[in-house]
Amino acid sequence: MTIRALAVTGILALTLLSACATSGPKFSHMTAEMSATSKPGVGRIYFYRTSVLGAAVQPEVRLNGQAVGHAIPQGFFFVDCPPGNYEVSTFLVGHVYGELVDEAKGRSEITATRYTGFPIPKP
């Protein structure tokens, strides 16, 4: 492979990586807005993906069979639900699996992600 071919390959790779970058507001910038929209008697389930490995794989995330978002690298979204048991699933070829984490770990990991969900409803 020539130097010119390597340069073109490098530029193409950078372009593809930048196209996969998550561009929503950071989690830390949204905490006040998210708190203002919480409702009594309703819980909030956060979905986030810290890894950029396999960035092109962005499977649909389903909660009890209903599509609620996509697992986008370095992104997060949330769903408000009444108390109960819920099943989370993802569909697509690849290795993106859900994992239930405790609140402390979740708070630590989600801070570096950006919002990828629908616009937050105003209170």
C-alpha positions, 0 to 999 in steps of 0.5 A: 500500500502506498503512502497516498493510499494510507493517507486516503484510508486514514482520512476515510476512517476519521470521517467515518468516526466523526460521523458516528460521534454523538452530538447531543447535550452532555448528561451533566448539562441536562440534570436540572432539566431532567429533574424538572420533568420527573413525576411523582410515583414514576421511576426513570430508567436510563439507557446509556452506552459508553463504548465506541467499539462497534460504533456502526452497530446501534441496535434498537432498544426495546422495553417490554417489546416497545421500541424506546431508543437506540444504543448509540455510542457515548449516548444516553436516553431515558424512559419514565415508567410506573413501578413494575418489572421490565424486560430490556432487549436489543435486536441487531447483529453485533455485541451490544447487550444490556446490563443492569448496574447499581446507581453509583456505577450508573451515575459514574459512567453516564456523566461522559455521555450525551443525550440521544433521546427525543426532546424532553417534554416541558413540565 
